Amino acid sequence: MSQKPWLKIYPEHIKAEIEIPKKSLPQMLHETSKQYPQNIALSFYHKKMTYLELSTLVGAFASALQSNQFSKGDRVAIMLPNCPQYVISYYGTLTLGGIVTQVNPMLVERELQYILQDSGAETIIILDVFYSRLKAVQSETNVKNVIVVSLQPSEHSFAPDFLFDEFMRSGNGKINYIDIDPHEDVAVLQYTGGTTGRSKGAMLTHANLVGNILQCFEFFKDDIEFGQERYLTVIPLFHVFGMTVCMNFSIYTGSNNIMLPRFDLEEVLNTIKNEKPTIFPGVPTMYVAITNHPEAEKYGIDSIRMCNSGSAPMPVELLREYERKTGAKILEGYGLSEASPVTHCNPIFAERKPGSIGIGYPSTDYMVVDLSTGEHEVPPGELGELIIKGPQVMKGYWNMPEETKETLRNGWLFTGDIVRMDDEGYVYVIDRKKDMIIASGYNVYPRDIEEVLYEHPAVQEAVVVGIPDEYRGETVKAVLVLKAGKEATEEEIIQYCKENMSSYKVPTVVEFRKELPKTSIGKILRRVIKEEASQRVTKQ
């Protein structure tokens, strides 16, 4: 959209365009450790680490890597939950111009083998409980150096190349200077989920990642105080949202990063009570759990001023209920691995529009183009594919030139998301292109139906998928988790839908479950539910 209407919403003191300095991520950490040496950088249960201590440990890790014949451009895989060793390994690798390969600890052996083979990583930092998975596939990969992290004292029945503490002592304390070109040198291989085929490694440069941090800060600078914030980091750091919005952003702002290795509701609430975080980036399922806890207010959740919701659409009714209960503002945003990840967010300085992902970040341009060719911009209010341009957009996919060419066209990142944009530039994500259901020739968007289902008083979680149907081609199936103590029948849900939506959208099948399959960050796995549902229909 040539006139960029969203820029009219920006107040004068927030820049529409920002300059991205020629700076690497390790330089950013170094500057913060000089400015706030005694500030707490990381809190992990009862352990606290200052910025000076973190910077020193990052240097020791880099020295140890260099003593083990590490070269610029080598890949280091990190397969850890949130813990201090993650941050040390990440920044230590980048200090030497290495490339961090982010590995989801939930990967099964076949998936782990693929990512290690594809990235060519020769070194892996891995939690001891995942070691057996690595050993089962290591011979099929390039991995030569295995550094094992133990978060609890334990006797190991295996002999890794190094335990983490031993590895940290293996350097000579010196680091040979490495020249890093922030705009050219890749910092991270961020693997996408692989829901549409092979998992792809998005190449994120230092400039992509530093740029996205500065875009975040410019957008939120009225509400962020350097050296004072406390981030509750439950989102995994291996996920691009956790990496940028929690780890890297907190380091840039000299904040305390309060890390938990997983989302356990009681542990999260007790951490809020004890640590009093001010900012809590999360995903909708985390906010669902807190909202439905009968005594959440007793844990001092009012210390949290701001919640950044990402990774999955936030149902409007849930957003309102959470804010009523906690007093915190939820700012729903949008991003993707290929954009480091954040491109849009609801502004804290202007109107928040529930159900929207807000407006573009500084230095971010975007359009909605037709779904068939992607070549023509559609008018406000019409559906199309969201395309994005900005300093945070990836360099390309690792060793995948054809996929890169398909996704990056004429400088624009094609997101694959079906959206509509209003005349002020606020964007509403309707669905993924691949999730759209075509029933009797009608385009059905699962999110439209899910929004209605979340308003039903008995529904806690809902996901809608298309399943094969001989007559309609596809038909609509809803899979629901009910709130504790609530009841509903398939007939009741279908009747409720008939009263609240067009007939072609109404689910013909409703399934009730105790829980839904989710990723490690709590994002509902629509793909898994769709595959299960389709298999059942096929067998019948």
RAHUWO-V858248 format. One record per residue. N is the residue number from 1. OMEGA is omega in radians with two decimals (none if undefined). D_FIRST is the distance of its C-alpha to the first C-alpha in whole Angstrom. Layout:
n=N omega=OMEGA d_first=D_FIRST
n=N omega=OMEGA d_first=D_FIRST
This chain:
n=1 omega=-2.92 d_first=0
n=2 omega=-3.04 d_first=4
n=3 omega=3.12 d_first=6
n=4 omega=-3.03 d_first=6
n=5 omega=-3.11 d_first=8
n=6 omega=-3.12 d_first=10
n=7 omega=3.09 d_first=12
n=8 omega=-3.12 d_first=13
n=9 omega=-3.12 d_first=15
n=10 omega=2.99 d_first=17
n=11 omega=-3.03 d_first=20
n=12 omega=-3.02 d_first=21
n=13 omega=3.07 d_first=23
n=14 omega=-3.02 d_first=21
n=15 omega=3.07 d_first=19
n=16 omega=3.11 d_first=15
n=17 omega=3.11 d_first=16
n=18 omega=3.11 d_first=20
n=19 omega=3.12 d_first=22
n=20 omega=-3.11 d_first=24
n=21 omega=3.11 d_first=27
n=22 omega=-3.00 d_first=29
n=23 omega=3.08 d_first=31
n=24 omega=3.08 d_first=32
n=25 omega=3.09 d_first=33
n=26 omega=3.06 d_first=36
n=27 omega=3.12 d_first=36
n=28 omega=3.10 d_first=34
n=29 omega=-3.13 d_first=37
n=30 omega=-3.13 d_first=39
n=31 omega=3.14 d_first=38
n=32 omega=-3.12 d_first=38
n=33 omega=3.06 d_first=42
n=34 omega=-3.07 d_first=43
n=35 omega=-3.08 d_first=41
n=36 omega=-3.01 d_first=42
n=37 omega=-3.07 d_first=45
n=38 omega=3.04 d_first=47
n=39 omega=3.07 d_first=44
n=40 omega=3.12 d_first=44
n=41 omega=-3.05 d_first=41
n=42 omega=2.99 d_first=42
n=43 omega=-3.14 d_first=44
n=44 omega=-3.00 d_first=45
n=45 omega=-3.07 d_first=48
n=46 omega=-3.11 d_first=51
n=47 omega=3.08 d_first=50
n=48 omega=3.14 d_first=48
n=49 omega=3.13 d_first=46
n=50 omega=3.10 d_first=46
n=51 omega=3.10 d_first=43
n=52 omega=3.12 d_first=46
n=53 omega=3.12 d_first=47
n=54 omega=-3.13 d_first=44
n=55 omega=3.13 d_first=44
n=56 omega=-3.14 d_first=47
n=57 omega=3.06 d_first=47
n=58 omega=3.09 d_first=44
n=59 omega=3.12 d_first=46
n=60 omega=3.12 d_first=49
n=61 omega=3.14 d_first=47
n=62 omega=3.12 d_first=45
n=63 omega=3.12 d_first=49
n=64 omega=3.09 d_first=50
n=65 omega=-3.10 d_first=48
n=66 omega=3.10 d_first=49
n=67 omega=3.12 d_first=52
n=68 omega=3.02 d_first=51
n=69 omega=3.11 d_first=50
n=70 omega=3.13 d_first=46
n=71 omega=3.09 d_first=44
n=72 omega=3.13 d_first=41
n=73 omega=3.08 d_first=38
n=74 omega=-3.13 d_first=41
n=75 omega=3.06 d_first=39
n=76 omega=3.10 d_first=41
n=77 omega=3.07 d_first=40
n=78 omega=-3.12 d_first=40
n=79 omega=-3.06 d_first=41
n=80 omega=2.91 d_first=42
n=81 omega=3.08 d_first=41
n=82 omega=3.12 d_first=40
n=83 omega=-3.13 d_first=43
n=84 omega=-3.13 d_first=43
n=85 omega=3.11 d_first=44
n=86 omega=-3.09 d_first=41
n=87 omega=3.14 d_first=39
n=88 omega=-3.13 d_first=42
n=89 omega=-3.10 d_first=42
n=90 omega=-3.09 d_first=38
n=91 omega=3.08 d_first=38
n=92 omega=3.09 d_first=42
n=93 omega=-3.10 d_first=40
n=94 omega=3.13 d_first=37
n=95 omega=-3.13 d_first=40
n=96 omega=-3.12 d_first=41
n=97 omega=3.09 d_first=38
n=98 omega=-3.14 d_first=38
n=99 omega=3.11 d_first=36
n=100 omega=3.02 d_first=36
n=101 omega=-3.09 d_first=36
n=102 omega=-3.11 d_first=35
n=103 omega=3.09 d_first=37
n=104 omega=-3.12 d_first=37
n=105 omega=-3.14 d_first=41
n=106 omega=-3.11 d_first=40
n=107 omega=3.02 d_first=40
n=108 omega=-3.00 d_first=43
n=109 omega=-3.11 d_first=45
n=110 omega=-3.13 d_first=43
n=111 omega=3.11 d_first=40
n=112 omega=3.13 d_first=41
n=113 omega=-3.12 d_first=43
n=114 omega=-3.08 d_first=40
n=115 omega=3.11 d_first=38
n=116 omega=3.10 d_first=41
n=117 omega=-3.05 d_first=41
n=118 omega=-3.12 d_first=38
n=119 omega=-3.07 d_first=37
n=120 omega=-3.13 d_first=41
n=121 omega=3.10 d_first=41
n=122 omega=-3.14 d_first=45
n=123 omega=3.07 d_first=45
n=124 omega=3.01 d_first=44
n=125 omega=-2.95 d_first=45
n=126 omega=3.08 d_first=46
n=127 omega=-3.04 d_first=47
n=128 omega=-3.09 d_first=51
n=129 omega=3.10 d_first=50
n=130 omega=-2.98 d_first=48
n=131 omega=-3.08 d_first=50
n=132 omega=3.11 d_first=52
n=133 omega=3.11 d_first=49
n=134 omega=-3.08 d_first=48
n=135 omega=-3.12 d_first=52
n=136 omega=-3.07 d_first=51
n=137 omega=-2.99 d_first=49
n=138 omega=-3.10 d_first=49
n=139 omega=3.14 d_first=51
n=140 omega=-3.10 d_first=48
n=141 omega=3.09 d_first=46
n=142 omega=-3.05 d_first=46
n=143 omega=3.12 d_first=47
n=144 omega=-3.07 d_first=50
n=145 omega=-3.14 d_first=50
n=146 omega=-3.12 d_first=50
n=147 omega=-2.99 d_first=49
n=148 omega=3.10 d_first=50
n=149 omega=3.02 d_first=49
n=150 omega=3.13 d_first=52
n=151 omega=3.09 d_first=50
n=152 omega=3.11 d_first=54
n=153 omega=-3.14 d_first=57
n=154 omega=3.06 d_first=58
n=155 omega=-3.12 d_first=61
n=156 omega=3.08 d_first=59
n=157 omega=-3.14 d_first=60
n=158 omega=-3.12 d_first=59
n=159 omega=3.13 d_first=59
n=160 omega=3.08 d_first=55
n=161 omega=3.14 d_first=55
n=162 omega=2.76 d_first=54
n=163 omega=-2.97 d_first=54
n=164 omega=-3.11 d_first=51
n=165 omega=3.08 d_first=53
n=166 omega=-3.14 d_first=56
n=167 omega=-3.12 d_first=53
n=168 omega=3.14 d_first=52
n=169 omega=-3.01 d_first=55
n=170 omega=3.10 d_first=55
n=171 omega=3.13 d_first=53
n=172 omega=3.11 d_first=55
n=173 omega=-3.13 d_first=53
n=174 omega=3.08 d_first=52
n=175 omega=3.04 d_first=48
n=176 omega=-3.06 d_first=48
n=177 omega=3.11 d_first=45
n=178 omega=3.12 d_first=42
n=179 omega=-3.14 d_first=39
n=180 omega=3.04 d_first=36
n=181 omega=-3.02 d_first=32
n=182 omega=-3.07 d_first=30
n=183 omega=-3.11 d_first=27
n=184 omega=-3.00 d_first=29
n=185 omega=3.14 d_first=31
n=186 omega=3.10 d_first=31
n=187 omega=-2.99 d_first=32
n=188 omega=2.88 d_first=31
n=189 omega=-3.10 d_first=31
n=190 omega=-3.06 d_first=29
n=191 omega=3.08 d_first=30
n=192 omega=-2.99 d_first=28
n=193 omega=-3.12 d_first=30
n=194 omega=-3.11 d_first=31
n=195 omega=-3.13 d_first=30
n=196 omega=-3.12 d_first=29
n=197 omega=-3.13 d_first=32
n=198 omega=3.06 d_first=33
n=199 omega=-3.06 d_first=32
n=200 omega=3.12 d_first=30
n=201 omega=3.08 d_first=30
n=202 omega=-3.14 d_first=26
n=203 omega=3.14 d_first=27
n=204 omega=-3.13 d_first=26
n=205 omega=3.05 d_first=27
n=206 omega=-3.13 d_first=29
n=207 omega=3.06 d_first=26
n=208 omega=-3.01 d_first=23
n=209 omega=3.08 d_first=26
n=210 omega=3.13 d_first=26
n=211 omega=-3.11 d_first=23
n=212 omega=3.07 d_first=22
n=213 omega=-3.12 d_first=25
n=214 omega=3.05 d_first=24
n=215 omega=3.09 d_first=20
n=216 omega=-3.07 d_first=22
n=217 omega=-3.13 d_first=25
n=218 omega=-3.10 d_first=22
n=219 omega=-3.04 d_first=21
n=220 omega=-2.93 d_first=24
n=221 omega=3.09 d_first=26
n=222 omega=-3.00 d_first=27
n=223 omega=3.12 d_first=29
n=224 omega=3.14 d_first=30
n=225 omega=-3.13 d_first=34
n=226 omega=3.05 d_first=35
n=227 omega=-3.02 d_first=38
n=228 omega=-3.00 d_first=38
n=229 omega=3.06 d_first=36
n=230 omega=-3.10 d_first=38
n=231 omega=3.00 d_first=35
n=232 omega=-3.05 d_first=37
n=233 omega=3.06 d_first=36
n=234 omega=3.06 d_first=37
n=235 omega=-3.12 d_first=34
n=236 omega=3.13 d_first=35
n=237 omega=3.11 d_first=34
n=238 omega=3.08 d_first=34
n=239 omega=-3.01 d_first=31
n=240 omega=3.11 d_first=28
n=241 omega=3.13 d_first=27
n=242 omega=-3.12 d_first=30
n=243 omega=-3.06 d_first=31
n=244 omega=-2.97 d_first=28
n=245 omega=3.13 d_first=28
n=246 omega=-3.03 d_first=31
n=247 omega=-3.02 d_first=33
n=248 omega=-3.11 d_first=31
n=249 omega=3.13 d_first=30
n=250 omega=3.10 d_first=33
n=251 omega=3.12 d_first=35
n=252 omega=-3.06 d_first=32
n=253 omega=3.12 d_first=33
n=254 omega=-3.05 d_first=37
n=255 omega=3.07 d_first=37
n=256 omega=3.13 d_first=39
n=257 omega=-3.12 d_first=38
n=258 omega=-2.98 d_first=40
n=259 omega=2.96 d_first=40
n=260 omega=-3.05 d_first=41
n=261 omega=-3.13 d_first=42
n=262 omega=3.10 d_first=41
n=263 omega=2.99 d_first=40
n=264 omega=-2.94 d_first=43
n=265 omega=-3.12 d_first=43
n=266 omega=3.13 d_first=46
n=267 omega=3.11 d_first=46
n=268 omega=-3.13 d_first=42
n=269 omega=3.11 d_first=44
n=270 omega=3.08 d_first=47
n=271 omega=3.08 d_first=44
n=272 omega=-3.13 d_first=42
n=273 omega=-3.04 d_first=46
n=274 omega=-3.00 d_first=47
n=275 omega=3.11 d_first=44
n=276 omega=3.12 d_first=42
n=277 omega=3.14 d_first=39
n=278 omega=-3.10 d_first=36
n=279 omega=-3.07 d_first=33
n=280 omega=3.03 d_first=33
n=281 omega=-3.10 d_first=30
n=282 omega=3.07 d_first=31
n=283 omega=-3.03 d_first=30
n=284 omega=-3.09 d_first=30
n=285 omega=3.08 d_first=34
n=286 omega=-3.14 d_first=35
n=287 omega=3.05 d_first=34
n=288 omega=-3.09 d_first=35
n=289 omega=-3.13 d_first=39
n=290 omega=-3.14 d_first=39
n=291 omega=-3.07 d_first=38
n=292 omega=3.08 d_first=41
n=293 omega=-3.02 d_first=43
n=294 omega=-3.07 d_first=46
n=295 omega=-3.06 d_first=47
n=296 omega=-3.08 d_first=44
n=297 omega=-3.10 d_first=44
n=298 omega=-3.08 d_first=47
n=299 omega=3.08 d_first=46
n=300 omega=-3.10 d_first=44
n=301 omega=3.12 d_first=40
n=302 omega=3.03 d_first=40
n=303 omega=-3.09 d_first=40
n=304 omega=3.12 d_first=36
n=305 omega=-2.94 d_first=33
n=306 omega=3.05 d_first=30
n=307 omega=3.05 d_first=29
n=308 omega=-3.13 d_first=26
n=309 omega=3.14 d_first=26
n=310 omega=3.03 d_first=24
n=311 omega=3.10 d_first=25
n=312 omega=-3.14 d_first=25
n=313 omega=-3.14 d_first=24
n=314 omega=3.11 d_first=26
n=315 omega=-3.03 d_first=27
n=316 omega=-3.10 d_first=27
n=317 omega=3.11 d_first=31
n=318 omega=3.14 d_first=31
n=319 omega=-3.11 d_first=29
n=320 omega=-3.11 d_first=31
n=321 omega=3.13 d_first=34
n=322 omega=-3.12 d_first=34
n=323 omega=3.08 d_first=33
n=324 omega=-3.03 d_first=36
n=325 omega=-2.99 d_first=38
n=326 omega=-3.07 d_first=37
n=327 omega=3.13 d_first=36
n=328 omega=3.04 d_first=33
n=329 omega=3.01 d_first=29
n=330 omega=3.10 d_first=27
n=331 omega=-3.11 d_first=24
n=332 omega=-3.14 d_first=22
n=333 omega=-3.06 d_first=20
n=334 omega=3.04 d_first=19
n=335 omega=3.08 d_first=19
n=336 omega=-3.05 d_first=21
n=337 omega=-3.07 d_first=24
n=338 omega=-3.11 d_first=21
n=339 omega=2.90 d_first=20
n=340 omega=0.04 d_first=23
n=341 omega=-2.82 d_first=22
n=342 omega=3.08 d_first=20
n=343 omega=-3.07 d_first=16
n=344 omega=3.00 d_first=15
n=345 omega=2.99 d_first=18
n=346 omega=-3.05 d_first=19
n=347 omega=3.04 d_first=20
n=348 omega=-3.07 d_first=23
n=349 omega=-3.11 d_first=22
n=350 omega=-3.08 d_first=21
n=351 omega=2.95 d_first=21
n=352 omega=3.13 d_first=21
n=353 omega=-3.12 d_first=20
n=354 omega=-3.11 d_first=22
n=355 omega=3.12 d_first=21
n=356 omega=3.04 d_first=18
n=357 omega=3.07 d_first=17
n=358 omega=-3.07 d_first=16
n=359 omega=-3.08 d_first=13
n=360 omega=3.03 d_first=12
n=361 omega=3.00 d_first=15
n=362 omega=3.14 d_first=15
n=363 omega=3.12 d_first=14
n=364 omega=3.07 d_first=12
n=365 omega=3.13 d_first=8
n=366 omega=3.11 d_first=7
n=367 omega=2.99 d_first=6
n=368 omega=-3.05 d_first=8
n=369 omega=-3.08 d_first=10
n=370 omega=-3.04 d_first=13
n=371 omega=-3.05 d_first=16
n=372 omega=-3.09 d_first=18
n=373 omega=-3.08 d_first=17
n=374 omega=-3.05 d_first=14
n=375 omega=-3.05 d_first=13
n=376 omega=3.10 d_first=11
n=377 omega=3.13 d_first=7
n=378 omega=-3.11 d_first=9
n=379 omega=3.07 d_first=9
n=380 omega=3.11 d_first=9
n=381 omega=-3.13 d_first=13
n=382 omega=-3.14 d_first=13
n=383 omega=3.07 d_first=14
n=384 omega=3.12 d_first=13
n=385 omega=3.11 d_first=13
n=386 omega=3.02 d_first=11
n=387 omega=-2.93 d_first=11
n=388 omega=3.05 d_first=11
n=389 omega=3.12 d_first=12
n=390 omega=-3.09 d_first=14
n=391 omega=-3.12 d_first=18
n=392 omega=-3.08 d_first=19
n=393 omega=-3.02 d_first=18
n=394 omega=3.05 d_first=22
n=395 omega=-3.11 d_first=24
n=396 omega=3.08 d_first=24
n=397 omega=-3.13 d_first=27
n=398 omega=3.08 d_first=31
n=399 omega=3.13 d_first=32
n=400 omega=-3.08 d_first=30
n=401 omega=-3.12 d_first=28
n=402 omega=3.12 d_first=28
n=403 omega=3.10 d_first=26
n=404 omega=-3.11 d_first=24
n=405 omega=3.14 d_first=23
n=406 omega=-3.05 d_first=22
n=407 omega=3.11 d_first=20
n=408 omega=-3.11 d_first=18
n=409 omega=3.13 d_first=17
n=410 omega=3.10 d_first=16
n=411 omega=-3.13 d_first=15
n=412 omega=3.05 d_first=13
n=413 omega=3.10 d_first=15
n=414 omega=-2.94 d_first=15
n=415 omega=-3.04 d_first=16
n=416 omega=3.14 d_first=18
n=417 omega=3.08 d_first=17
n=418 omega=-3.06 d_first=16
n=419 omega=2.85 d_first=14
n=420 omega=-3.13 d_first=13
n=421 omega=3.11 d_first=10
n=422 omega=-3.02 d_first=11
n=423 omega=3.05 d_first=10
n=424 omega=3.13 d_first=11
n=425 omega=3.04 d_first=9
n=426 omega=-3.05 d_first=12
n=427 omega=3.10 d_first=12
n=428 omega=3.12 d_first=16
n=429 omega=3.14 d_first=17
n=430 omega=3.11 d_first=19
n=431 omega=2.95 d_first=21
n=432 omega=3.08 d_first=21
n=433 omega=-3.05 d_first=21
n=434 omega=-3.12 d_first=25
n=435 omega=-3.11 d_first=26
n=436 omega=3.13 d_first=25
n=437 omega=3.07 d_first=28
n=438 omega=-3.08 d_first=29
n=439 omega=-3.11 d_first=32
n=440 omega=3.11 d_first=33
n=441 omega=3.11 d_first=30
n=442 omega=3.00 d_first=28
n=443 omega=-3.12 d_first=25
n=444 omega=-3.11 d_first=26
n=445 omega=-3.08 d_first=24
n=446 omega=-3.06 d_first=27
n=447 omega=3.10 d_first=25
n=448 omega=-3.09 d_first=25
n=449 omega=-3.13 d_first=29
n=450 omega=3.12 d_first=30
n=451 omega=3.13 d_first=28
n=452 omega=-3.11 d_first=31
n=453 omega=3.14 d_first=34
n=454 omega=3.12 d_first=33
n=455 omega=3.10 d_first=34
n=456 omega=-3.03 d_first=37
n=457 omega=-3.11 d_first=40
n=458 omega=-2.99 d_first=42
n=459 omega=3.06 d_first=39
n=460 omega=3.13 d_first=38
n=461 omega=-3.11 d_first=36
n=462 omega=3.00 d_first=34
n=463 omega=-3.08 d_first=32
n=464 omega=-3.14 d_first=32
n=465 omega=3.02 d_first=32
n=466 omega=3.08 d_first=33
n=467 omega=-3.10 d_first=36
n=468 omega=3.12 d_first=38
n=469 omega=-3.05 d_first=39
n=470 omega=-3.06 d_first=41
n=471 omega=-3.03 d_first=40
n=472 omega=-3.02 d_first=37
n=473 omega=2.98 d_first=36
n=474 omega=3.00 d_first=34
n=475 omega=-2.98 d_first=35
n=476 omega=3.06 d_first=34
n=477 omega=3.07 d_first=36
n=478 omega=3.07 d_first=36
n=479 omega=-2.97 d_first=38
n=480 omega=2.89 d_first=39
n=481 omega=-3.12 d_first=40
n=482 omega=3.07 d_first=42
n=483 omega=3.14 d_first=43
n=484 omega=3.10 d_first=46
n=485 omega=-3.13 d_first=49
n=486 omega=3.13 d_first=47
n=487 omega=3.04 d_first=47
n=488 omega=3.10 d_first=45
n=489 omega=3.10 d_first=46
n=490 omega=-3.11 d_first=44
n=491 omega=3.14 d_first=45
n=492 omega=-3.12 d_first=44
n=493 omega=-3.14 d_first=40
n=494 omega=3.11 d_first=40
n=495 omega=3.10 d_first=41
n=496 omega=3.14 d_first=39
n=497 omega=3.13 d_first=36
n=498 omega=-3.11 d_first=37
n=499 omega=-2.99 d_first=37
n=500 omega=3.12 d_first=33
n=501 omega=3.11 d_first=31
n=502 omega=-3.03 d_first=31
n=503 omega=-3.09 d_first=34
n=504 omega=3.13 d_first=32
n=505 omega=-3.00 d_first=31
n=506 omega=3.10 d_first=34
n=507 omega=3.05 d_first=36
n=508 omega=3.13 d_first=39
n=509 omega=3.07 d_first=40
n=510 omega=3.11 d_first=40
n=511 omega=3.10 d_first=42
n=512 omega=3.11 d_first=43
n=513 omega=3.06 d_first=43
n=514 omega=3.10 d_first=45
n=515 omega=3.12 d_first=42
n=516 omega=3.07 d_first=39
n=517 omega=-3.09 d_first=38
n=518 omega=3.00 d_first=36
n=519 omega=-3.13 d_first=35
n=520 omega=3.10 d_first=36
n=521 omega=3.08 d_first=34
n=522 omega=3.09 d_first=34
n=523 omega=-3.10 d_first=31
n=524 omega=-3.09 d_first=32
n=525 omega=3.14 d_first=33
n=526 omega=-3.10 d_first=32
n=527 omega=-3.13 d_first=32
n=528 omega=3.14 d_first=36
n=529 omega=3.14 d_first=36
n=530 omega=3.13 d_first=35
n=531 omega=3.13 d_first=37
n=532 omega=-3.11 d_first=40
n=533 omega=-3.13 d_first=40
n=534 omega=3.12 d_first=39
n=535 omega=3.13 d_first=43
n=536 omega=-3.14 d_first=44
n=537 omega=-3.13 d_first=43
n=538 omega=-3.13 d_first=44
n=539 omega=-3.13 d_first=48
n=540 omega=none d_first=48
